[in-house]
């Protein structure tokens, strides 16, 4: 009998307590039908992080990208508001922009020159004046719901979804308040195209078990505790001195963020915001891992880095920040390589069930979070 990918009994061993549990079966990482269910039941209904507002500092600045196969464009309007739209002309669907750009006065379709203003309103549709009943007002760009948290931009394709603040939970803002995210400045974004499933990358980022092997030449061994959020987040917290954002052996760093309190001032947070965003929060800066799933075996990774405004204003910033870049440019490729290597071993034809280790508690929680959504047939 063929395996039923969406039968809860298929995952009974994943559902066991951590020290008795198995990881997700290989088909969860390789099968198109499983990925398609994830798109409909997770990415189309949950809040997805897509960057910082300061990436688009001026009116007319835009960023176009695909997210789970959906063309999206972010654009800052003349009213200084950042909006998200489906990046498709209302005539015949051509994307209006590609990549990132600055200072666009309007959004013009490259196919038939329909012109939209920066708020999405259709301004001109050449040749359509003779079409009976055609009104520009009826064919503006279709907006995508966008909400922000202290400069972080999230989009949601479901107009009926709960507000972002409720999705994150009140404890999220309280737990990380003293990092003062709103005062941070994005200093770099770097993109990678990975041959691996998005879940495998999340799992790697959210366990310390791999650090002594994969990062033996770059990072010190970690020992973390789990912090379970009341909203859609979970974190690992590591107590240590100094910063986690430089390579072991480096000593010159930036000053600590002013006003850090509690666990924020005791080490580093590795924070997963479901479904696919990770924040690294340490004493002097933060970085993020932003995943855009592109299929069962392809993932776009964006690594962003941000520092307090006062740190970026230092005369020695460009010199000292190179130490931080070296850390990320060493450890991130190590994670990329091992995640892609792991994906090569996934095969539904080789059903070799494993066991989770005690150092993989968040992997276990994350696996079950995914199953809780995928095993419920999406409506519509």
WOLINLIN-V213834 format. One record per residue. N is the residue number from 1. RES is the residue in one letter. PHI is phi in whole degrees, 0 to 359 (999 if undefined). D_FIRST is the distance of its C-alpha to the first C-alpha in Angstrom with 2 decimals. Layout:
# WOLINLIN-V213834
N	RES	PHI	D_FIRST
N	RES	PHI	D_FIRST
This chain:
# WOLINLIN-V213834
1	X	999	0.00
2	X	299	3.84
3	X	290	6.46
4	X	271	8.75
5	X	295	12.07
6	X	243	14.16
7	X	273	12.90
8	X	307	15.87
9	X	295	14.07
10	X	298	12.73
11	X	244	16.49
12	X	298	17.92
13	X	281	19.53
14	X	291	21.07
15	X	280	22.64
16	X	292	24.47
17	X	303	28.21
18	X	315	29.27
19	X	284	30.05
20	X	245	26.72
21	X	270	24.57
22	X	255	22.35
23	X	288	22.71
24	X	300	20.28
25	X	296	17.29
26	X	301	18.06
27	X	296	15.98
28	X	293	18.48
29	X	254	21.14
30	X	238	19.71
31	X	275	17.45
32	X	299	19.62
33	X	295	17.74
34	X	292	18.33
35	X	298	21.90
36	X	300	22.46
37	X	294	21.59
38	X	299	24.05
39	X	301	26.67
40	X	289	26.52
41	X	266	26.25
42	X	243	28.41
43	X	287	30.70
44	X	276	31.61
45	X	235	32.59
46	X	250	34.03
47	X	282	37.31
48	X	241	37.17
49	X	285	40.07
50	X	228	41.64
51	X	129	44.91
52	X	252	48.44
53	X	296	50.95
54	X	285	53.57
55	X	291	51.58
56	X	238	53.10
57	X	285	56.70
58	X	236	58.51
59	X	305	58.16
60	X	91	56.32
61	X	286	54.25
62	X	217	50.60
63	X	219	47.25
64	X	248	44.50
65	X	199	40.91
66	X	260	37.30
67	X	232	35.14
68	X	44	31.36
69	X	86	32.37
70	X	256	35.15
71	X	286	38.71
72	X	234	41.01
73	X	227	44.74
74	X	258	46.88
75	X	214	50.58
76	X	268	53.69
77	X	278	55.86
78	X	291	59.61
79	X	272	59.52
80	X	73	57.99
81	X	268	54.68
82	X	273	51.41
83	X	236	48.97
84	X	239	45.48
85	X	225	44.55
86	X	293	41.80
87	X	276	43.22
88	X	220	43.13
89	X	297	46.17
90	X	286	46.18
91	X	278	47.20
92	X	222	44.32
93	X	91	42.48
94	X	294	44.13
95	X	300	44.17
96	X	279	47.71
97	X	220	47.86
98	X	231	46.08
99	X	67	46.47
100	X	241	49.29
101	X	212	52.79
102	X	226	55.99
103	X	70	58.53
104	X	291	56.97
105	X	289	59.30
106	X	213	56.66
107	X	249	53.13
108	X	246	53.49
109	X	291	50.73
110	X	286	51.14
111	X	267	50.13
112	X	233	52.54
113	X	64	54.56
114	X	293	53.57
115	X	240	55.16
116	X	242	53.96
117	X	279	55.99
118	X	287	54.68
119	X	262	53.73
120	X	93	51.44
121	X	284	53.92
122	X	286	54.17
123	X	263	57.77
124	X	211	57.92
125	X	223	55.90
126	X	306	57.98
127	X	83	58.11
128	X	266	56.52
129	X	296	59.87
130	X	270	59.75
131	X	279	56.31
132	X	301	56.99
133	X	75	56.13
134	X	284	54.95
135	X	230	55.90
136	X	306	55.41
137	X	297	54.83
138	X	272	51.60
139	X	228	49.94
140	X	288	50.21
141	X	297	47.49
142	X	279	44.61
143	X	283	44.90
144	X	248	42.22
145	X	299	42.89
146	X	227	44.64
147	X	222	46.03
148	X	237	47.68
149	X	229	48.19
150	X	47	51.34
151	X	95	50.92
152	X	273	47.11
153	X	261	45.52
154	X	234	42.22
155	X	238	40.60
156	X	217	38.21
157	X	277	36.66
158	X	254	36.46
159	X	294	39.90
160	X	263	39.03
161	X	293	38.05
162	X	296	40.28
163	X	302	43.28
164	X	304	42.89
165	X	301	45.25
166	X	288	43.09
167	X	298	39.90
168	X	289	41.57
169	X	94	43.23
170	X	299	46.88
171	X	289	46.37
172	X	295	45.37
173	X	299	48.78
174	X	290	50.54
175	X	296	48.80
176	X	246	49.60
177	X	301	52.81
178	X	284	55.20
179	X	288	53.56
180	X	54	55.17
181	X	305	52.55
182	X	298	54.68
183	X	270	57.34
184	X	276	55.07
185	X	239	55.31
186	X	287	52.51
187	X	250	53.89
188	X	197	51.01
189	X	230	47.55
190	X	227	45.57
191	X	247	42.33
192	X	224	39.58
193	X	255	36.64
194	X	248	33.83
195	X	266	30.73
196	X	204	28.61
197	X	284	26.63
198	X	299	28.92
199	X	293	27.33
200	X	299	27.91
201	X	288	31.53
202	X	300	31.97
203	X	299	30.63
204	X	297	33.01
205	X	292	35.92
206	X	251	35.44
207	X	214	35.57
208	X	266	38.48
209	X	300	36.52
210	X	276	36.60
211	X	300	40.30
212	X	298	41.92
213	X	267	39.79
214	X	288	39.29
215	X	248	42.66
216	X	299	44.75
217	X	262	47.38
218	X	233	47.54
219	X	239	46.89
220	X	279	47.94
221	X	298	45.41
222	X	248	44.37
223	X	225	43.98
224	X	243	42.80
225	X	244	42.31
226	X	272	39.90
227	X	243	41.49
228	X	267	39.19
229	X	282	40.35
230	X	279	40.45
231	X	268	39.47
232	X	272	36.67
233	X	208	37.78
234	X	211	37.64
235	X	219	39.87
236	X	254	40.77
237	X	239	44.50
238	X	246	46.35
239	X	276	49.92
240	X	192	52.21
241	X	271	55.57
242	X	69	56.15
243	X	243	53.50
244	X	264	49.94
245	X	259	50.47
246	X	229	52.28
247	X	290	51.47
248	X	297	52.42
249	X	103	56.03
250	X	284	57.11
251	X	233	59.70
252	X	285	61.19
253	X	222	59.43
254	X	275	60.20
255	X	297	61.57
256	X	292	59.26
257	X	298	58.40
258	X	292	61.22
259	X	86	60.55
260	X	299	57.31
261	X	225	56.71
262	X	57	54.55
263	X	296	51.38
264	X	301	52.05
265	X	258	55.05
266	X	248	53.46
267	X	157	51.14
268	X	224	48.10
269	X	259	45.25
270	X	246	41.89
271	X	247	40.60
272	X	258	37.23
273	X	260	37.50
274	X	298	34.03
275	X	269	32.12
276	X	212	33.48
277	X	235	37.19
278	X	238	38.93
279	X	251	42.66
280	X	260	44.65
281	X	240	47.74
282	X	235	50.49
283	X	292	54.20
284	X	238	55.56
285	X	191	52.88
286	X	216	49.30
287	X	220	46.58
288	X	226	43.28
289	X	244	39.93
290	X	250	38.72
291	X	256	35.22
292	X	244	34.28
293	X	298	30.56
294	X	240	30.29
295	X	156	26.58
296	X	302	23.76
297	X	239	25.95
298	X	224	29.47
299	X	216	31.85
300	X	265	35.51
301	X	250	37.53
302	X	245	41.01
303	X	252	43.19
304	X	248	46.21
305	X	227	49.25
306	X	219	51.82
307	X	228	55.06
308	X	302	57.68
309	X	304	60.22
310	X	294	63.05
311	X	291	61.28
312	X	296	60.70
313	X	281	64.40
314	X	296	65.57
315	X	295	67.58
316	X	262	65.55
317	X	301	62.13
318	X	298	61.22
319	X	286	62.27
320	X	288	60.55
321	X	296	57.30
322	X	299	56.60
323	X	294	55.78
324	X	290	53.04
325	X	299	51.70
326	X	298	51.62
327	X	297	49.47
328	X	293	46.89
329	X	284	47.08
330	X	263	46.34
331	X	283	43.72
332	X	296	41.69
333	X	300	41.06
334	X	296	40.06
335	X	294	37.38
336	X	300	36.38
337	X	296	36.08
338	X	289	34.00
339	X	293	31.60
340	X	289	31.10
341	X	295	30.76
342	X	301	28.12
343	X	297	26.12
344	X	297	26.20
345	X	273	24.25
346	X	283	21.30
347	X	208	18.26
348	X	298	14.56
349	X	277	14.32
350	X	237	16.57
351	X	281	15.16
352	X	262	18.49
353	X	290	19.09
354	X	252	22.82
355	X	224	25.27
356	X	280	27.73
357	X	269	31.42
358	X	302	34.18
359	X	275	35.61
360	X	237	32.57
361	X	295	32.96
362	X	288	32.89
363	X	302	29.69
364	X	296	28.09
365	X	297	29.76
366	X	296	28.87
367	X	305	25.15
368	X	286	25.11
369	X	299	27.39
370	X	297	24.94
371	X	298	21.99
372	X	303	24.38
373	X	261	24.78
374	X	288	21.58
375	X	281	19.46
376	X	262	21.99
377	X	298	21.47
378	X	295	24.74
379	X	284	27.00
380	X	92	28.26
